[in-house]
Amino acid sequence: MGTRASGAFEVTTFEPVETEQREGAGFGRIRLAKTFTGGLSGTSEVRMLSVAGPSGSPASYVAVEHVTGELDGRKGSFVLQHAAWDTSGTTIRVVPGTGAGELAGLTGEFHLTVHEGGAHTYVLEYELG
């Protein structure tokens, strides 16, 4: 990827919409909202589906996230797609074709880190085509 933007984000809303317990797993549908600062500044709305194992800890999740704001001085919006499997990794990518405004043609990968104490930081490696 050609360009990197980095900064921090805060989860401002975490709202369980639906939960369901099944043998060996708990399923959830959750709405989240975030605020970003740094190279990406703005807000997002997330729709997430998750499954937790018998211990209650998350086992995996998928989500789509609509981001609106400014990326390195360009205003617009785009969608991120999340896929995570236990603790072995998370993949978050810009969904091709979802960039709008000055972010039309955006592609890339979003890397997040949750630090001890709960702070969240990101690096977005991207290209604008």
N, CA, C and O atoms as a printed pandas DataFrame, in Angstrom:
     atom_number atom_name residue_name chain_id  residue_number  x_coord  y_coord  z_coord
0              1         N          MET        A               1    0.841   -1.175    0.000
1              2        CA          MET        A               1    0.000    0.000    0.000
2              3         C          MET        A               1    0.890    1.244    0.000
3              4         O          MET        A               1    2.013    1.219    0.505
4              5         N          GLY        A               2    0.380    2.312   -0.565
5              6        CA          GLY        A               2    1.189    3.495   -0.754
6              7         C          GLY        A               2    1.236    4.476    0.396
7              8         O          GLY        A               2    2.299    5.043    0.649
8              9         N          THR        A               3    0.151    4.710    1.104
9             10        CA          THR        A               3    0.076    5.751    2.127
10            11         C          THR        A               3   -0.404    5.166    3.441
11            12         O          THR        A               3   -1.183    4.212    3.463
12            13         N          ARG        A               4    0.073    5.755    4.552
13            14        CA          ARG        A               4   -0.328    5.297    5.886
14            15         C          ARG        A               4   -0.914    6.464    6.664
15            16         O          ARG        A               4   -0.364    7.566    6.671
16            17         N          ALA        A               5   -2.027    6.206    7.312
17            18        CA          ALA        A               5   -2.624    7.156    8.261
18            19         C          ALA        A               5   -2.722    6.432    9.591
19            20         O          ALA        A               5   -3.081    5.255    9.632
20            21         N          SER        A               6   -2.409    7.118   10.672
21            22        CA          SER        A               6   -2.480    6.475   11.978
22            23         C          SER        A               6   -3.089    7.422   12.995
23            24         O          SER        A               6   -3.145    8.634   12.792
24            25         N          GLY        A               7   -3.541    6.838   14.091
25            26        CA          GLY        A               7   -4.135    7.626   15.158
26            27         C          GLY        A               7   -4.801    6.730   16.175
27            28         O          GLY        A               7   -4.396    5.587   16.384
28            29         N          ALA        A               8   -5.830    7.269   16.803
29            30        CA          ALA        A               8   -6.542    6.546   17.852
30            31         C          ALA        A               8   -8.038    6.589   17.575
31            32         O          ALA        A               8   -8.521    7.425   16.810
32            33         N          PHE        A               9   -8.760    5.676   18.210
33            34        CA          PHE        A               9  -10.214    5.745   18.155
34            35         C          PHE        A               9  -10.792    5.321   19.486
35            36         O          PHE        A               9  -10.166    4.612   20.274
36            37         N          GLU        A              10  -12.001    5.780   19.705
37            38        CA          GLU        A              10  -12.735    5.461   20.931
38            39         C          GLU        A              10  -14.078    4.857   20.548
39            40         O          GLU        A              10  -14.767    5.370   19.666
40            41         N          VAL        A              11  -14.443    3.776   21.207
41            42        CA          VAL        A              11  -15.772    3.200   21.032
42            43         C          VAL        A              11  -16.717    4.033   21.902
43            44         O          VAL        A              11  -16.603    4.034   23.127
44            45         N          THR        A              12  -17.646    4.736   21.260
45            46        CA          THR        A              12  -18.542    5.626   21.994
46            47         C          THR        A              12  -19.892    4.992   22.298
47            48         O          THR        A              12  -20.604    5.440   23.197
48            49         N          THR        A              13  -20.244    3.951   21.553
49            50        CA          THR        A              13  -21.491    3.216   21.791
50            51         C          THR        A              13  -21.222    1.738   21.613
51            52         O          THR        A              13  -20.588    1.330   20.640
52            53         N          PHE        A              14  -21.699    0.936   22.544
53            54        CA          PHE        A              14  -21.651   -0.525   22.434
54            55         C          PHE        A              14  -23.016   -1.008   22.901
55            56         O          PHE        A              14  -23.297   -1.047   24.098
56            57         N          GLU        A              15  -23.852   -1.374   21.950
57            58        CA          GLU        A              15  -25.251   -1.694   22.244
58            59         C          GLU        A              15  -25.602   -3.098   21.753
59            60         O          GLU        A              15  -25.804   -3.296   20.555
60            61         N          PRO        A              16  -25.678   -4.072   22.659
61            62        CA          PRO        A              16  -26.157   -5.388   22.241
62            63         C          PRO        A              16  -27.613   -5.282   21.769
63            64         O          PRO        A              16  -28.466   -4.753   22.482
64            65         N          VAL        A              17  -27.879   -5.779   20.587
65            66        CA          VAL        A              17  -29.219   -5.713   20.009
66            67         C          VAL        A              17  -29.962   -7.018   20.250
67            68         O          VAL        A              17  -31.162   -7.032   20.524
68            69         N          GLU        A              18  -29.214   -8.119   20.141
69            70        CA          GLU        A              18  -29.833   -9.437   20.264
70            71         C          GLU        A              18  -28.777  -10.425   20.733
71            72         O          GLU        A              18  -27.643  -10.398   20.254
72            73         N          THR        A              19  -29.138  -11.290   21.659
73            74        CA          THR        A              19  -28.241  -12.366   22.079
74            75         C          THR        A              19  -29.019  -13.674   22.110
75            76         O          THR        A              19  -30.231  -13.700   22.325
76            77         N          GLU        A              20  -28.289  -14.747   21.891
77            78        CA          GLU        A              20  -28.928  -16.059   21.882
78            79         C          GLU        A              20  -27.917  -17.094   22.353
79            80         O          GLU        A              20  -26.807  -17.167   21.826
80            81         N          GLN        A              21  -28.292  -17.881   23.328
81            82        CA          GLN        A              21  -27.424  -18.942   23.831
82            83         C          GLN        A              21  -27.787  -20.264   23.154
83            84         O          GLN        A              21  -28.955  -20.646   23.080
84            85         N          ARG        A              22  -26.772  -20.936   22.673
85            86        CA          ARG        A              22  -26.921  -22.266   22.096
86            87         C          ARG        A              22  -25.948  -23.179   22.803
87            88         O          ARG        A              22  -25.067  -22.704   23.519
88            89         N          GLU        A              23  -26.086  -24.467   22.622
89            90        CA          GLU        A              23  -25.161  -25.403   23.235
90            91         C          GLU        A              23  -23.742  -25.118   22.743
91            92         O          GLU        A              23  -23.462  -25.218   21.548
92            93         N          GLY        A              24  -22.851  -24.764   23.669
93            94        CA          GLY        A              24  -21.452  -24.522   23.344
94            95         C          GLY        A              24  -21.120  -23.161   22.793
95            96         O          GLY        A              24  -19.947  -22.875   22.553
96            97         N          ALA        A              25  -22.121  -22.290   22.576
97            98        CA          ALA        A              25  -21.824  -20.991   21.969
98            99         C          ALA        A              25  -22.903  -19.966   22.301
99           100         O          ALA        A              25  -24.075  -20.300   22.472
100          101         N          GLY        A              26  -22.482  -18.733   22.385
101          102        CA          GLY        A              26  -23.409  -17.626   22.540
102          103         C          GLY        A              26  -23.276  -16.704   21.343
103          104         O          GLY        A              26  -22.165  -16.321   20.974
104          105         N          PHE        A              27  -24.399  -16.343   20.732
105          106        CA          PHE        A              27  -24.403  -15.499   19.539
106          107         C          PHE        A              27  -24.868  -14.105   19.909
107          108         O          PHE        A              27  -25.721  -13.938   20.780
108          109         N          GLY        A              28  -24.306  -13.102   19.245
109          110        CA          GLY        A              28  -24.713  -11.735   19.513
110          111         C          GLY        A              28  -24.752  -10.893   18.257
111          112         O          GLY        A              28  -23.991  -11.109   17.314
112          113         N          ARG        A              29  -25.651   -9.935   18.267
113          114        CA          ARG        A              29  -25.726   -8.903   17.226
114          115         C          ARG        A              29  -25.580   -7.583   17.966
115          116         O          ARG        A              29  -26.324   -7.310   18.908
116          117         N          ILE        A              30  -24.618   -6.761   17.542
117          118        CA          ILE        A              30  -24.229   -5.581   18.305
118          119         C          ILE        A              30  -24.107   -4.381   17.383
119          120         O          ILE        A              30  -23.658   -4.503   16.244
120          121         N          ARG        A              31  -24.514   -3.216   17.886
121          122        CA          ARG        A              31  -24.289   -1.929   17.223
122          123         C          ARG        A              31  -23.202   -1.198   17.989
123          124         O          ARG        A              31  -23.220   -1.136   19.218
124          125         N          LEU        A              32  -22.257   -0.646   17.245
125          126        CA          LEU        A              32  -21.205    0.153   17.856
126          127         C          LEU        A              32  -21.091    1.477   17.121
127          128         O          LEU        A              32  -21.487    1.596   15.962
128          129         N          ALA        A              33  -20.550    2.458   17.802
129          130        CA          ALA        A              33  -20.170    3.725   17.185
130          131         C          ALA        A              33  -18.770    4.060   17.661
131          132         O          ALA        A              33  -18.397    3.734   18.788
132          133         N          LYS        A              34  -17.992    4.711   16.801
133          134        CA          LYS        A              34  -16.615    5.069   17.123
134          135         C          LYS        A              34  -16.349    6.509   16.711
135          136         O          LYS        A              34  -17.019    7.061   15.838
136          137         N          THR        A              35  -15.346    7.106   17.366
137          138        CA          THR        A              35  -14.820    8.409   16.986
138          139         C          THR        A              35  -13.325    8.247   16.734
139          140         O          THR        A              35  -12.606    7.698   17.570
140          141         N          PHE        A              36  -12.858    8.726   15.577
141          142        CA          PHE        A              36  -11.462    8.604   15.177
142          143         C          PHE        A              36  -10.751    9.948   15.271
143          144         O          PHE        A              36  -11.339   10.995   15.000
144          145         N          THR        A              37   -9.476    9.903   15.659
145          146        CA          THR        A              37   -8.614   11.080   15.634
146          147         C          THR        A              37   -7.297   10.679   14.982
147          148         O          THR        A              37   -6.938    9.501   14.959
148          149         N          GLY        A              38   -6.587   11.658   14.458
149          150        CA          GLY        A              38   -5.313   11.385   13.789
150          151         C          GLY        A              38   -5.451   11.590   12.296
151          152         O          GLY        A              38   -6.178   12.477   11.847
152          153         N          GLY        A              39   -4.741   10.757   11.514
153          154        CA          GLY        A              39   -4.794   10.850   10.052
154          155         C          GLY        A              39   -6.191   10.622    9.514
155          156         O          GLY        A              39   -6.548   11.154    8.463
156          157         N          LEU        A              40   -6.975    9.845   10.218
157          158        CA          LEU        A              40   -8.399    9.655    9.936
158          159         C          LEU        A              40   -9.158   10.302   11.083
159          160         O          LEU        A              40   -9.018    9.892   12.235
160          161         N          SER        A              41   -9.957   11.306   10.771
161          162        CA          SER        A              41  -10.772   11.930   11.815
162          163         C          SER        A              41  -12.222   11.855   11.373
163          164         O          SER        A              41  -12.553   12.155   10.225
164          165         N          GLY        A              42  -13.076   11.453   12.293
165          166        CA          GLY        A              42  -14.483   11.321   11.957
166          167         C          GLY        A              42  -15.160   10.314   12.861
167          168         O          GLY        A              42  -14.721   10.060   13.983
168          169         N          THR        A              43  -16.240    9.747   12.349
169          170        CA          THR        A              43  -17.042    8.811   13.126
170          171         C          THR        A              43  -17.376    7.593   12.276
171          172         O          THR        A              43  -17.217    7.596   11.056
172          173         N          SER        A              44  -17.847    6.549   12.961
173          174        CA          SER        A              44  -18.300    5.374   12.219
174          175         C          SER        A              44  -19.452    4.722   12.961
175          176         O          SER        A              44  -19.652    4.915   14.160
176          177         N          GLU        A              45  -20.204    3.937   12.189
177          178        CA          GLU        A              45  -21.258    3.072   12.730
178          179         C          GLU        A              45  -20.933    1.655   12.298
179          180         O          GLU        A              45  -20.611    1.401   11.137
180          181         N          VAL        A              46  -21.025    0.722   13.263
181          182        CA          VAL        A              46  -20.629   -0.663   13.033
182          183         C          VAL        A              46  -21.814   -1.569   13.313
183          184         O          VAL        A              46  -22.568   -1.353   14.262
184          185         N          ARG        A              47  -21.971   -2.588   12.474
185          186        CA          ARG        A              47  -22.914   -3.673   12.717
186          187         C          ARG        A              47  -22.095   -4.945   12.803
187          188         O          ARG        A              47  -21.401   -5.315   11.856
188          189         N          MET        A              48  -22.180   -5.623   13.962
189          190        CA          MET        A              48  -21.326   -6.769   14.219
190          191         C          MET        A              48  -22.143   -7.988   14.605
191          192         O          MET        A              48  -23.134   -7.879   15.327
192          193         N          LEU        A              49  -21.723   -9.153   14.120
193          194        CA          LEU        A              49  -22.233  -10.451   14.553
194          195         C          LEU        A              49  -21.072  -11.167   15.220
195          196         O          LEU        A              49  -19.970  -11.207   14.673
196          197         N          SER        A              50  -21.312  -11.735   16.405
197          198        CA          SER        A              50  -20.223  -12.384   17.124
198          199         C          SER        A              50  -20.686  -13.715   17.692
199          200         O          SER        A              50  -21.880  -13.974   17.847
200          201         N          VAL        A              51  -19.695  -14.553   17.999
201          202        CA          VAL        A              51  -19.965  -15.816   18.680
202          203         C          VAL        A              51  -18.926  -15.953   19.790
203          204         O          VAL        A              51  -17.741  -15.690   19.588
204          205         N          ALA        A              52  -19.392  -16.369   20.955
205          206        CA          ALA        A              52  -18.514  -16.586   22.103
206          207         C          ALA        A              52  -18.526  -18.069   22.447
207          208         O          ALA        A              52  -19.542  -18.750   22.308
208          209         N          GLY        A              53  -17.386  -18.546   22.894
209          210        CA          GLY        A              53  -17.270  -19.935   23.303
210          211         C          GLY        A              53  -17.852  -20.155   24.689
211          212         O          GLY        A              53  -18.387  -19.223   25.290
212          213         N          PRO        A              54  -17.757  -21.364   25.200
213          214        CA          PRO        A              54  -18.332  -21.711   26.499
214          215         C          PRO        A              54  -17.816  -20.839   27.651
215          216         O          PRO        A              54  -18.533  -20.634   28.631
216          217         N          SER        A              55  -16.594  -20.329   27.548
217          218        CA          SER        A              55  -16.046  -19.490   28.624
218          219         C          SER        A              55  -16.629  -18.082   28.603
219          220         O          SER        A              55  -16.452  -17.319   29.552
220          221         N          GLY        A              56  -17.330  -17.734   27.512
221          222        CA          GLY        A              56  -17.905  -16.404   27.387
222          223         C          GLY        A              56  -17.020  -15.426   26.645
223          224         O          GLY        A              56  -17.463  -14.332   26.298
224          225         N          SER        A              57  -15.774  -15.802   26.395
225          226        CA          SER        A              57  -14.894  -14.891   25.666
226          227         C          SER        A              57  -15.165  -15.000   24.167
227          228         O          SER        A              57  -15.528  -16.068   23.675
228          229         N          PRO        A              58  -14.987  -13.884   23.438
229          230        CA          PRO        A              58  -15.266  -13.912   21.994
230          231         C          PRO        A              58  -14.420  -14.955   21.276
231          232         O          PRO        A              58  -13.215  -15.059   21.504
232          233         N          ALA        A              59  -15.060  -15.717   20.415
233          234        CA          ALA        A              59  -14.367  -16.714   19.605
234          235         C          ALA        A              59  -14.155  -16.199   18.184
235          236         O          ALA        A              59  -13.124  -16.469   17.569
236          237         N          SER        A              60  -15.138  -15.453   17.661
237          238        CA          SER        A              60  -14.985  -14.852   16.338
238          239         C          SER        A              60  -16.058  -13.791   16.143
239          240         O          SER        A              60  -17.061  -13.742   16.855
240          241         N          TYR        A              61  -15.804  -12.932   15.135
241          242        CA          TYR        A              61  -16.817  -11.942   14.778
242          243         C          TYR        A              61  -16.651  -11.527   13.328
243          244         O          TYR        A              61  -15.572  -11.668   12.751
244          245         N          VAL        A              62  -17.717  -11.017   12.746
245          246        CA          VAL        A              62  -17.704  -10.358   11.449
246          247         C          VAL        A              62  -18.444   -9.048   11.633
247          248         O          VAL        A              62  -19.365   -8.952   12.444
248          249         N          ALA        A              63  -18.038   -8.045   10.879
249          250        CA          ALA        A              63  -18.686   -6.744   11.018
250          251         C          ALA        A              63  -18.496   -5.929    9.751
251          252         O          ALA        A              63  -17.557   -6.153    8.987
252          253         N          VAL        A              64  -19.394   -4.987    9.540
253          254        CA          VAL        A              64  -19.235   -3.951    8.529
254          255         C          VAL        A              64  -19.318   -2.613    9.244
255          256         O          VAL        A              64  -20.103   -2.436   10.176
256          257         N          GLU        A              65  -18.495   -1.673    8.793
257          258        CA          GLU        A              65  -18.352   -0.391    9.472
258          259         C          GLU        A              65  -18.372    0.732    8.443
259          260         O          GLU        A              65  -17.524    0.771    7.552
260          261         N          HIS        A              66  -19.326    1.638    8.559
261          262        CA          HIS        A              66  -19.417    2.792    7.668
262          263         C          HIS        A              66  -18.705    3.966    8.326
263          264         O          HIS        A              66  -19.128    4.446    9.377
264          265         N          VAL        A              67  -17.620    4.427    7.704
265          266        CA          VAL        A              67  -16.779    5.493    8.246
266          267         C          VAL        A              67  -17.051    6.775    7.460
267          268         O          VAL        A              67  -17.059    6.768    6.229
268          269         N          THR        A              68  -17.273    7.874    8.182
269          270        CA          THR        A              68  -17.493    9.186    7.576
270          271         C          THR        A              68  -16.532   10.177    8.214
271          272         O          THR        A              68  -16.437   10.259    9.438
272          273         N          GLY        A              69  -15.820   10.931    7.381
273          274        CA          GLY        A              69  -14.919   11.917    7.952
274          275         C          GLY        A              69  -13.897   12.402    6.959
275          276         O          GLY        A              69  -14.185   12.614    5.781
276          277         N          GLU        A              70  -12.672   12.574    7.474
277          278        CA          GLU        A              70  -11.590   13.123    6.680
278          279         C          GLU        A              70  -10.362   12.232    6.823
279          280         O          GLU        A              70   -9.943   11.913    7.936
280          281         N          LEU        A              71   -9.796   11.836    5.701
281          282        CA          LEU        A              71   -8.605   10.995    5.672
282          283         C          LEU        A              71   -7.488   11.799    5.029
283          284         O          LEU        A              71   -7.518   12.074    3.830
284          285         N          ASP        A              72   -6.505   12.173    5.832
285          286        CA          ASP        A              72   -5.380   12.976    5.347
286          287         C          ASP        A              72   -5.851   14.153    4.492
287          288         O          ASP        A              72   -5.306   14.405    3.418
288          289         N          GLY        A              73   -6.866   14.871    4.978
289          290        CA          GLY        A              73   -7.348   16.083    4.324
290          291         C          GLY        A              73   -8.407   15.881    3.259
291          292         O          GLY        A              73   -8.883   16.858    2.683
292          293         N          ARG        A              74   -8.794   14.635    2.978
293          294        CA          ARG        A              74   -9.825   14.366    1.964
294          295         C          ARG        A              74  -11.107   13.933    2.664
295          296         O          ARG        A              74  -11.091   13.005    3.472
296          297         N          LYS        A              75  -12.219   14.601    2.357
297          298        CA          LYS        A              75  -13.495   14.312    3.011
298          299         C          LYS        A              75  -14.291   13.289    2.219
299          300         O          LYS        A              75  -14.289   13.284    0.988
300          301         N          GLY        A              76  -14.978   12.418    2.963
301          302        CA          GLY        A              76  -15.818   11.423    2.316
302          303         C          GLY        A              76  -16.174   10.303    3.259
303          304         O          GLY        A              76  -16.175   10.475    4.477
304          305         N          SER        A              77  -16.475    9.156    2.692
305          306        CA          SER        A              77  -16.844    7.992    3.493
306          307         C          SER        A              77  -16.387    6.723    2.780
307          308         O          SER        A              77  -16.052    6.736    1.596
308          309         N          PHE        A              78  -16.385    5.627    3.539
309          310        CA          PHE        A              78  -16.034    4.313    3.003
310          311         C          PHE        A              78  -16.502    3.258    4.001
311          312         O          PHE        A              78  -16.901    3.580    5.120
312          313         N          VAL        A              79  -16.447    1.993    3.582
313          314        CA          VAL        A              79  -16.877    0.882    4.428
314          315         C          VAL        A              79  -15.696   -0.041    4.686
315          316         O          VAL        A              79  -14.932   -0.372    3.779
316          317         N          LEU        A              80  -15.565   -0.453    5.955
317          318        CA          LEU        A              80  -14.587   -1.466    6.347
318          319         C          LEU        A              80  -15.311   -2.779    6.599
319          320         O          LEU        A              80  -16.423   -2.788    7.127
320          321         N          GLN        A              81  -14.684   -3.887    6.223
321          322        CA          GLN        A              81  -15.207   -5.218    6.528
322          323         C          GLN        A              81  -14.237   -5.891    7.492
323          324         O          GLN        A              81  -13.040   -5.972    7.217
324          325         N          HIS        A              82  -14.757   -6.379    8.633
325          326        CA          HIS        A              82  -13.960   -7.042    9.666
326          327         C          HIS        A              82  -14.224   -8.548    9.632
327          328         O          HIS        A              82  -15.348   -8.983    9.382
328          329         N          ALA        A              83  -13.192   -9.327    9.883
329          330        CA          ALA        A              83  -13.326  -10.769   10.095
330          331         C          ALA        A              83  -12.258  -11.170   11.105
331          332         O          ALA        A              83  -11.073  -10.922   10.885
332          333         N          ALA        A              84  -12.668  -11.785   12.205
333          334        CA          ALA        A              84  -11.712  -12.166   13.250
334          335         C          ALA        A              84  -11.999  -13.579   13.720
335          336         O          ALA        A              84  -13.152  -13.996   13.834
336          337         N          TRP        A              85  -10.922  -14.308   13.993
337          338        CA          TRP        A              85  -11.012  -15.674   14.471
338          339         C          TRP        A              85  -10.205  -15.766   15.747
339          340         O          TRP        A              85   -8.992  -15.562   15.726
340          341         N          ASP        A              86  -10.848  -16.065   16.846
341          342        CA          ASP        A              86  -10.248  -16.194   18.174
342          343         C          ASP        A              86   -9.112  -15.189   18.340
343          344         O          ASP        A              86   -9.295  -14.011   18.033
344          345         N          THR        A              87   -7.979  -15.610   18.802
345          346        CA          THR        A              87   -6.866  -14.684   18.999
346          347         C          THR        A              87   -5.829  -14.789   17.894
347          348         O          THR        A              87   -4.757  -14.191   17.990
348          349         N          SER        A              88   -6.139  -15.551   16.833
349          350        CA          SER        A              88   -5.147  -15.774   15.785
350          351         C          SER        A              88   -5.087  -14.647   14.771
351          352         O          SER        A              88   -4.189  -14.638   13.929
352          353         N          GLY        A              89   -5.993  -13.714   14.819
353          354        CA          GLY        A              89   -5.865  -12.588   13.913
354          355         C          GLY        A              89   -7.173  -11.974   13.505
355          356         O          GLY        A              89   -8.235  -12.594   13.568
356          357         N          THR        A              90   -7.061  -10.741   13.087
357          358        CA          THR        A              90   -8.196   -9.976   12.596
358          359         C          THR        A              90   -7.810   -9.408   11.242
359          360         O          THR        A              90   -6.708   -8.885   11.078
360          361         N          THR        A              91   -8.695   -9.505   10.288
361          362        CA          THR        A              91   -8.499   -8.896    8.981
362          363         C          THR        A              91   -9.553   -7.814    8.817
363          364         O          THR        A              91  -10.747   -8.069    8.974
364          365         N          ILE        A              92   -9.107   -6.606    8.500
365          366        CA          ILE        A              92  -10.033   -5.496    8.266
366          367         C          ILE        A              92   -9.595   -4.823    6.974
367          368         O          ILE        A              92   -8.463   -4.355    6.855
368          369         N          ARG        A              93  -10.500   -4.781    6.014
369          370        CA          ARG        A              93  -10.181   -4.203    4.705
370          371         C          ARG        A              93  -11.228   -3.188    4.290
371          372         O          ARG        A              93  -12.394   -3.280    4.675
372          373         N          VAL        A              94  -10.793   -2.219    3.500
373          374        CA          VAL        A              94  -11.730   -1.310    2.856
374          375         C          VAL        A              94  -12.475   -2.101    1.783
375          376         O          VAL        A              94  -11.851   -2.767    0.958
376          377         N          VAL        A              95  -13.787   -2.032    1.792
377          378        CA          VAL        A              95  -14.585   -2.724    0.785
378          379         C          VAL        A              95  -14.453   -1.958   -0.534
379          380         O          VAL        A              95  -14.839   -0.792   -0.609
380          381         N          PRO        A              96  -13.915   -2.599   -1.570
381          382        CA          PRO        A              96  -13.728   -1.909   -2.845
382          383         C          PRO        A              96  -15.042   -1.328   -3.368
383          384         O          PRO        A              96  -16.095   -1.962   -3.291
384          385         N          GLY        A              97  -14.954   -0.111   -3.898
385          386        CA          GLY        A              97  -16.116    0.529   -4.502
386          387         C          GLY        A              97  -16.983    1.300   -3.529
387          388         O          GLY        A              97  -17.969    1.909   -3.944
388          389         N          THR        A              98  -16.645    1.294   -2.227
389          390        CA          THR        A              98  -17.492    1.988   -1.245
390          391         C          THR        A              98  -17.011    3.397   -0.934
391          392         O          THR        A              98  -17.707    4.141   -0.243
392          393         N          GLY        A              99  -15.843    3.781   -1.425
393          394        CA          GLY        A              99  -15.356    5.134   -1.179
394          395         C          GLY        A              99  -16.252    6.157   -1.860
395          396         O          GLY        A              99  -16.640    5.983   -3.016
396          397         N          ALA        A             100  -16.579    7.230   -1.133
397          398        CA          ALA        A             100  -17.450    8.275   -1.673
398          399         C          ALA        A             100  -16.821    9.635   -1.401
399          400         O          ALA        A             100  -15.943    9.772   -0.549
400          401         N          GLY        A             101  -17.289   10.644   -2.148
401          402        CA          GLY        A             101  -16.737   11.987   -2.012
402          403         C          GLY        A             101  -15.294   11.988   -2.485
403          404         O          GLY        A             101  -14.969   11.378   -3.504
404          405         N          GLU        A             102  -14.434   12.670   -1.749
405          406        CA          GLU        A             102  -13.017   12.740   -2.111
406          407         C          GLU        A             102  -12.277   11.439   -1.814
407          408         O          GLU        A             102  -11.081   11.336   -2.083
408          409         N          LEU        A             103  -12.978   10.439   -1.259
409          410        CA          LEU        A             103  -12.382    9.134   -0.978
410          411         C          LEU        A             103  -12.811    8.070   -1.987
411          412         O          LEU        A             103  -12.590    6.879   -1.765
412          413         N          ALA        A             104  -13.424    8.495   -3.092
413          414        CA          ALA        A             104  -13.800    7.555   -4.148
414          415         C          ALA        A             104  -12.546    6.846   -4.645
415          416         O          ALA        A             104  -11.515    7.483   -4.862
416          417         N          GLY        A             105  -12.632    5.533   -4.826
417          418        CA          GLY        A             105  -11.513    4.738   -5.298
418          419         C          GLY        A             105  -10.582    4.244   -4.198
419          420         O          GLY        A             105   -9.547    3.643   -4.487
420          421         N          LEU        A             106  -10.940    4.494   -2.928
421          422        CA          LEU        A             106  -10.100    4.085   -1.805
422          423         C          LEU        A             106  -10.033    2.569   -1.695
423          424         O          LEU        A             106  -11.054    1.888   -1.791
424          425         N          THR        A             107   -8.832    2.043   -1.494
425          426        CA          THR        A             107   -8.616    0.637   -1.168
426          427         C          THR        A             107   -7.613    0.596   -0.019
427          428         O          THR        A             107   -6.864    1.552    0.185
428          429         N          GLY        A             108   -7.594   -0.501    0.728
429          430        CA          GLY        A             108   -6.586   -0.596    1.763
430          431         C          GLY        A             108   -6.911   -1.574    2.865
431          432         O          GLY        A             108   -7.922   -2.275    2.836
432          433         N          GLU        A             109   -6.011   -1.598    3.849
433          434        CA          GLU        A             109   -6.155   -2.456    5.025
434          435         C          GLU        A             109   -6.050   -1.602    6.282
435          436         O          GLU        A             109   -5.251   -0.669    6.356
436          437         N          PHE        A             110   -6.872   -1.942    7.264
437          438        CA          PHE        A             110   -6.949   -1.226    8.535
438          439         C          PHE        A             110   -6.426   -2.155    9.619
439          440         O          PHE        A             110   -6.921   -3.272    9.769
440          441         N          HIS        A             111   -5.441   -1.709   10.369
441          442        CA          HIS        A             111   -4.854   -2.510   11.442
442          443         C          HIS        A             111   -5.167   -1.826   12.767
443          444         O          HIS        A             111   -4.890   -0.640   12.941
444          445         N          LEU        A             112   -5.746   -2.581   13.703
445          446        CA          LEU        A             112   -6.047   -1.991   15.004
446          447         C          LEU        A             112   -5.286   -2.700   16.097
447          448         O          LEU        A             112   -4.967   -3.885   16.003
448          449         N          THR        A             113   -5.004   -1.938   17.141
449          450        CA          THR        A             113   -4.339   -2.480   18.321
450          451         C          THR        A             113   -5.113   -2.025   19.545
451          452         O          THR        A             113   -5.437   -0.845   19.684
452          453         N          VAL        A             114   -5.408   -2.971   20.436
453          454        CA          VAL        A             114   -6.009   -2.643   21.725
454          455         C          VAL        A             114   -4.890   -2.776   22.751
455          456         O          VAL        A             114   -4.343   -3.861   22.948
456          457         N          HIS        A             115   -4.559   -1.677   23.395
457          458        CA          HIS        A             115   -3.440   -1.634   24.336
458          459         C          HIS        A             115   -3.909   -1.987   25.743
459          460         O          HIS        A             115   -5.099   -1.923   26.051
460          461         N          GLU        A             116   -2.946   -2.363   26.598
461          462        CA          GLU        A             116   -3.263   -2.565   28.015
462          463         C          GLU        A             116   -3.900   -1.282   28.523
463          464         O          GLU        A             116   -3.441   -0.185   28.205
464          465         N          GLY        A             117   -4.932   -1.417   29.294
465          466        CA          GLY        A             117   -5.659   -0.252   29.767
466          467         C          GLY        A             117   -6.822    0.126   28.864
467          468         O          GLY        A             117   -7.637    0.975   29.224
468          469         N          GLY        A             118   -6.909   -0.514   27.664
469          470        CA          GLY        A             118   -8.075   -0.334   26.824
470          471         C          GLY        A             118   -7.977    0.681   25.698
471          472         O          GLY        A             118   -8.916    0.795   24.911
472          473         N          ALA        A             119   -6.878    1.426   25.587
473          474        CA          ALA        A             119   -6.751    2.401   24.494
474          475         C          ALA        A             119   -6.697    1.667   23.155
475          476         O          ALA        A             119   -6.133    0.577   23.060
476          477         N          HIS        A             120   -7.290    2.275   22.117
477          478        CA          HIS        A             120   -7.324    1.700   20.771
478          479         C          HIS        A             120   -6.547    2.611   19.815
479          480         O          HIS        A             120   -6.774    3.820   19.788
480          481         N          THR        A             121   -5.634    2.032   19.036
481          482        CA          THR        A             121   -4.957    2.778   17.994
482          483         C          THR        A             121   -5.116    2.039   16.661
483          484         O          THR        A             121   -5.476    0.863   16.630
484          485         N          TYR        A             122   -4.841    2.746   15.564
485          486        CA          TYR        A             122   -5.004    2.159   14.237
486          487         C          TYR        A             122   -3.897    2.625   13.321
487          488         O          TYR        A             122   -3.262    3.654   13.554
488          489         N          VAL        A             123   -3.676    1.852   12.274
489          490        CA          VAL        A             123   -2.893    2.246   11.111
490          491         C          VAL        A             123   -3.720    1.824    9.902
491          492         O          VAL        A             123   -4.091    0.658    9.766
492          493         N          LEU        A             124   -4.002    2.780    9.034
493          494        CA          LEU        A             124   -4.717    2.500    7.783
494          495         C          LEU        A             124   -3.716    2.638    6.650
495          496         O          LEU        A             124   -3.230    3.734    6.371
496          497         N          GLU        A             125   -3.410    1.533    6.002
497          498        CA          GLU        A             125   -2.537    1.535    4.817
498          499         C          GLU        A             125   -3.462    1.572    3.616
499          500         O          GLU        A             125   -4.299    0.685    3.446
500          501         N          TYR        A             126   -3.318    2.601    2.776
501          502        CA          TYR        A             126   -4.304    2.786    1.712
502          503         C          TYR        A             126   -3.717    3.354    0.429
503          504         O          TYR        A             126   -2.596    3.861    0.384
504          505         N          GLU        A             127   -4.531    3.242   -0.601
505          506        CA          GLU        A             127   -4.282    3.876   -1.900
506          507         C          GLU        A             127   -5.566    4.497   -2.373
507          508         O          GLU        A             127   -6.651    3.976   -2.117
508          509         N          LEU        A             128   -5.448    5.601   -3.057
509          510        CA          LEU        A             128   -6.616    6.233   -3.694
510          511         C          LEU        A             128   -6.417    6.118   -5.195
511          512         O          LEU        A             128   -5.471    6.667   -5.759
512          513         N          GLY        A             129   -7.349    5.378   -5.843
513          514        CA          GLY        A             129   -7.185    5.116   -7.277
514          515         C          GLY        A             129   -8.079    5.938   -8.125
515          516         O          GLY        A             129   -8.047    5.822   -9.350
